[in-house]
Amino acid sequence: MVVREVDYEKVKKTLTTLSSSSIFSEMFEHIKWNRSKAAYGKEDGFSNRFKELLLEIDEAKIDLDAGNLEQFADEIGDSLWDLMFLLVLLEEKGISLESVLRGRIEKQVRRGPQIYEPQEEVTCAEELEIWNVAKKKEKSGEIKGLGF
């Protein structure tokens, strides 16, 4: 197989179009680009990408346990790539990144409202109880959205 030369000026131009004021948004754009241009990216699906995510998390855990924070950070970056790739796949199925993130923020507010109204500190045990009560109310349909 012949490997062609890379035109790095074209690469620079593409990178400029993918740049964003948010590094998170920039990474998301890189993943969407990868999905649309790379043969592997085009063929990748939920099951395989989820498997890749779990492998990267396992590698991150090994590095964390070994105290190798630089390698841990690298594996966390790989994990984030795979997780964000799953978000791109969700967008393709009509579930937007914004709805996923908004839903998670709402869940955090529902389950941990005390941290958004810091009048007095609560213990970890109290926080866990608040979380679990809110989670039960979610499951039964008693609360939705931000919980109020």
C-alpha positions, 0 to 999 in steps of 0.5 A: 500500500502506498501512503500519500503525502499529507498536505499540512496546509489543508490540515491547518485550514481544517483545524482553523474551521474546527477551532472554537472558543470552548475546547469542549466544543472544539473537541466535539467538532473534531469528533463530528469531523472524524465521524464524517471523514474517517472510514472507521469513524463512519462505520463505528456504532454505539456498541463498539464505541461503548466497548472502547470507552470501557477499555479506556476507563479500565486503562485510566484506572490502572494508571490512577492506581499506579500513581501515574497521573500524566498517563491517567490524564491521557487515558481520561482524554481518550475516555472523553473522546469515546464518550463524546463520540457516543454523544455524536451518535446520539445527535445522529439519532435526534437526541441533541448534546444540549438535551443530554447536558441540560438533562444532567444539569437538571438531575444534579439540581434535583438531587443536590439542591442544597449545594445551590442554596448554600445556607448551611453545610450538610454532611456527606450522609445528609447529602446522600440521603437528599440525593436518594430521596430525590432519585426515588421521586424521579423514578416515581414521576413525582419530580421532573426538570429542576425539581421545583 
